[in-house]
Amino acid sequence: MIKAPLDLQLSNHDLIQPDLMMVTLARKQIMTPVKIEGAPELVVEILSLSNADHDLKGNGKLYKDTWISK
């Protein structure tokens, strides 16, 4: 498990910072010292009233589009 702050780059123009991520050893090649490049096996967003809409709608669509399961 990797906790924030660490950037997740899902495309050339999508750079976000989830609360928690998991990358298995089988996919460790997507990890760099400064970010994860590609979809990890697990992403966790901790919702609060101030960011729930953004995390569910904005990032949720981004995760779906890059094959990260909910």
Secondary structure, 3 states (H helix, E strand, C coil): CEECCCEEEEECCEEECCCEEECCHHHHHHECCCEEECCCCEEECCCCCCCHHHHHHHHHHHHHHCCCCC
